Amino acid sequence: MTTTTVARSGPPPVGVPTAPPLPEDVHALLRRLRMPHTRAAAPDVLATARAQRWEPVEVLRALFTAEVAGRDRSSLATRRARAAFPTGKTFHAWKPEASSIPAPTQQALRTLEWLQRKENLVVCGPSGTGKTFLLEALGQLAVEQGMHVAWFTLEDLGGLIRRHRADDTVSKAISKILRAELVIVDDIGLLPVAADAAEGLYRLVDAAYEKRSVAISSNLHPAGFDELMPKTLATATVDRLLHHVHVCQTSGESVRLSQAIAGQGVTPLTRSTTARPPDDAGQFHGRQRAQLVASKWARLLARQWAGQAATTRRRCRC
């Protein structure tokens, strides 16, 4: 059986002749059929097939493989763009040993079987302990496996409710969001929740109940949501959210704070060789001054986050 060679992308190496272009009528037909990847790969594939005396079926296989691979790449890029992830972080940068979530739980979440069962996920804990990172990495993994993901903050949901209330299309907007298999709502509990945002969260959780998966990161356990929104609305939201849910608690020091104290938060600045040395030997150099300022801020943030962590530990029972 003839071995099919995958068409090479990019310009040919120096000294290798360029494959002849497709005839204009074939080019026009492929454009009309909306097969851009076949159109791009065809000259090289046909030249290789002629030189290696491929069977006709091998030519078709190579062309269709190029088209399918190209469409898969385009679909993945489209799903990522529509998800509107905040940073683009994936599990390639994730350090399982640095997370306070047990390793077996991390592995179970990464299988995404809970998405197939339409179950929810709540990750609660103090700031800087990897909640948003984990949810974004899970969302990216879902996108790579062909699923659709939608990313929101509470402020986004509030804005959506306000925009669509004017023409009475709120339900339609929520239904459009739920075309995604996973809806992520990030950072609940950091800011006061406006009435529109509280309504948006309730409408989303209610519409997704047993139909789609909702993942939430929060500084508060959902049992404490009545501190953020009216109690009746909070009770109805939490009742639906927690019926089929995995609750994971993060703990420990803030990763951002630890990196800042260790000097890993920024790339060290390089001083120009022509820069004038300090006039007074008793003055701090720029780097020493920056470290002093960072140390003061670190101590202040440490006190704030320590109090926040204590509050979260009292509220989170995962």
LINHUQUI-V280705 format. One record per residue. N is the residue number from 0. OMEGA is omega in radians with two decimals (999 if undefined). BURIAL is + if it has 16 or more other C-alpha atoms within 10 Angstrom, else -. Layout:
BEGIN
N|OMEGA|BURIAL / N|OMEGA|BURIAL
END
This chain:
BEGIN
0|-3.12|- / 1|3.12|- / 2|-3.13|- / 3|3.09|+ / 4|3.14|- / 5|-3.11|- / 6|-3.12|+ / 7|3.09|- / 8|3.11|- / 9|-3.11|- / 10|3.14|- / 11|3.10|- / 12|3.14|- / 13|3.12|- / 14|3.13|- / 15|-3.10|- / 16|3.12|- / 17|3.13|- / 18|3.14|- / 19|-3.13|- / 20|3.09|- / 21|3.00|- / 22|-3.06|- / 23|-3.11|- / 24|3.10|- / 25|3.10|- / 26|-3.14|+ / 27|3.13|- / 28|3.13|- / 29|3.07|+ / 30|3.13|- / 31|3.11|- / 32|3.14|- / 33|3.10|- / 34|-3.04|+ / 35|-3.09|+ / 36|3.02|+ / 37|3.14|+ / 38|-3.13|+ / 39|-3.06|+ / 40|-2.99|+ / 41|-3.12|+ / 42|3.13|+ / 43|-3.13|+ / 44|-3.12|+ / 45|3.11|+ / 46|3.11|- / 47|3.13|+ / 48|3.13|+ / 49|-3.10|- / 50|-3.09|- / 51|3.09|- / 52|3.11|- / 53|2.95|+ / 54|-3.13|- / 55|-3.12|- / 56|3.11|- / 57|3.08|+ / 58|3.11|+ / 59|-3.12|- / 60|-3.13|- / 61|-3.13|+ / 62|-3.14|+ / 63|3.07|+ / 64|3.10|+ / 65|3.14|+ / 66|-3.13|+ / 67|3.14|- / 68|3.12|- / 69|3.12|+ / 70|3.09|- / 71|3.11|- / 72|3.14|- / 73|3.13|- / 74|3.12|- / 75|3.12|+ / 76|3.13|- / 77|3.14|- / 78|3.11|+ / 79|-3.13|+ / 80|-3.12|- / 81|3.14|- / 82|3.13|+ / 83|3.08|- / 84|-3.05|+ / 85|-3.02|- / 86|-3.09|- / 87|-3.13|- / 88|3.13|+ / 89|3.12|+ / 90|3.07|- / 91|3.14|- / 92|-3.10|- / 93|3.09|- / 94|-3.07|- / 95|-3.09|- / 96|-3.14|- / 97|-3.12|- / 98|3.09|+ / 99|3.08|- / 100|-3.10|+ / 101|-3.10|- / 102|3.10|- / 103|3.10|- / 104|3.09|- / 105|-3.14|- / 106|3.13|- / 107|3.11|- / 108|-3.08|+ / 109|3.05|+ / 110|-3.13|- / 111|3.08|+ / 112|3.12|- / 113|3.06|+ / 114|3.12|+ / 115|-3.13|- / 116|3.13|- / 117|3.12|+ / 118|-3.09|+ / 119|3.12|+ / 120|3.04|+ / 121|3.06|+ / 122|-3.07|+ / 123|-3.13|+ / 124|-3.10|+ / 125|-3.12|+ / 126|3.03|+ / 127|-3.09|+ / 128|2.97|+ / 129|-3.10|+ / 130|-3.12|+ / 131|3.12|+ / 132|-3.11|+ / 133|-3.12|+ / 134|3.13|+ / 135|3.12|+ / 136|3.08|+ / 137|3.09|+ / 138|3.10|+ / 139|3.12|+ / 140|3.10|+ / 141|3.11|+ / 142|3.14|+ / 143|3.12|+ / 144|3.02|- / 145|-3.14|- / 146|3.08|+ / 147|-3.08|+ / 148|3.06|+ / 149|-3.09|+ / 150|-3.13|+ / 151|2.81|+ / 152|3.10|+ / 153|3.12|+ / 154|3.08|+ / 155|-3.14|- / 156|3.10|+ / 157|3.09|+ / 158|3.12|- / 159|3.14|+ / 160|-3.12|+ / 161|-3.11|- / 162|-3.01|- / 163|3.09|- / 164|-3.09|- / 165|-3.13|- / 166|3.03|- / 167|3.13|- / 168|-3.11|- / 169|-3.12|+ / 170|3.13|- / 171|3.13|- / 172|3.10|+ / 173|3.12|+ / 174|3.10|- / 175|3.10|- / 176|-3.04|+ / 177|2.91|+ / 178|3.08|- / 179|3.10|+ / 180|-3.13|+ / 181|3.06|+ / 182|-3.10|+ / 183|3.06|+ / 184|-2.96|+ / 185|2.95|+ / 186|2.99|+ / 187|3.07|+ / 188|3.13|+ / 189|-3.08|- / 190|3.05|- / 191|-3.08|- / 192|3.09|+ / 193|-3.10|- / 194|3.13|- / 195|3.14|+ / 196|3.11|+ / 197|3.10|+ / 198|-3.14|+ / 199|3.12|+ / 200|3.13|+ / 201|-3.12|+ / 202|-3.14|+ / 203|-3.11|+ / 204|-3.14|+ / 205|-3.11|+ / 206|-3.11|+ / 207|-3.01|+ / 208|3.13|+ / 209|3.08|+ / 210|-3.14|- / 211|3.10|+ / 212|3.07|+ / 213|3.09|+ / 214|-3.05|+ / 215|2.93|+ / 216|-3.04|+ / 217|2.99|+ / 218|3.13|+ / 219|2.95|+ / 220|3.14|+ / 221|3.10|+ / 222|3.13|- / 223|-3.12|+ / 224|3.12|+ / 225|3.02|- / 226|-3.07|- / 227|-3.05|+ / 228|3.11|+ / 229|-2.99|- / 230|-3.14|- / 231|3.14|- / 232|3.14|+ / 233|-3.14|+ / 234|3.14|+ / 235|3.14|- / 236|-3.09|+ / 237|3.13|+ / 238|3.14|- / 239|-3.09|+ / 240|-3.01|+ / 241|-3.12|+ / 242|3.10|- / 243|-3.00|+ / 244|2.92|+ / 245|-3.13|+ / 246|3.14|+ / 247|3.14|+ / 248|3.01|+ / 249|-3.12|+ / 250|3.12|+ / 251|-3.13|- / 252|3.08|+ / 253|3.09|+ / 254|3.13|- / 255|3.14|+ / 256|3.13|+ / 257|3.12|- / 258|3.13|- / 259|3.14|+ / 260|-3.12|+ / 261|-3.13|- / 262|-3.11|- / 263|-3.09|- / 264|-3.12|- / 265|3.01|- / 266|-3.11|- / 267|3.11|- / 268|3.10|- / 269|-3.11|- / 270|3.12|- / 271|-3.14|- / 272|-3.14|- / 273|-3.12|- / 274|-3.13|- / 275|3.12|- / 276|3.14|- / 277|-3.13|- / 278|-3.07|- / 279|-3.12|- / 280|-3.12|- / 281|-3.12|- / 282|3.07|- / 283|2.95|- / 284|-3.10|- / 285|-3.10|- / 286|3.12|- / 287|3.12|- / 288|3.13|- / 289|3.12|- / 290|3.13|+ / 291|3.13|- / 292|3.14|- / 293|3.13|+ / 294|3.11|+ / 295|3.13|- / 296|-3.13|- / 297|3.12|+ / 298|3.12|- / 299|3.14|- / 300|3.14|- / 301|3.12|+ / 302|-3.14|- / 303|-3.08|- / 304|3.07|+ / 305|3.08|+ / 306|3.12|- / 307|3.14|+ / 308|3.12|+ / 309|3.12|- / 310|-3.12|- / 311|-3.14|+ / 312|3.10|+ / 313|-3.06|- / 314|-3.05|+ / 315|3.01|+ / 316|-3.00|- / 317|999|-
END
